[in-house]
């Protein structure tokens, strides 16, 4: 389990269910009743604060946010994109 996934599981356990450890990584959080629309908004606020990324409205879709696995992949992708953009701007400055 990655640090990102662990942080997501801890957030879910503290805010939505007691035993997020038993939740399968690919289980739908909305279909299983863990998250409702307000829960998704709380999750987005957590992601933005914890990982210092912005989740645009058009990214708030099940493909990105409906399982621990999808959330972790989305966060990694956003962090990688931010790092690539920062590296690109550093290269232009040099």
Secondary structure, DSSP 8 states (H G I E B T S, - for coil): --HHHHHHHHHHHHHT-S-GGGS-TTS-TTTTTS--HHHHHHHHHHHHHHH-----GGG-SHHHHSSHHHHHHHHHHHHHHHHHHHHHHHHHH-
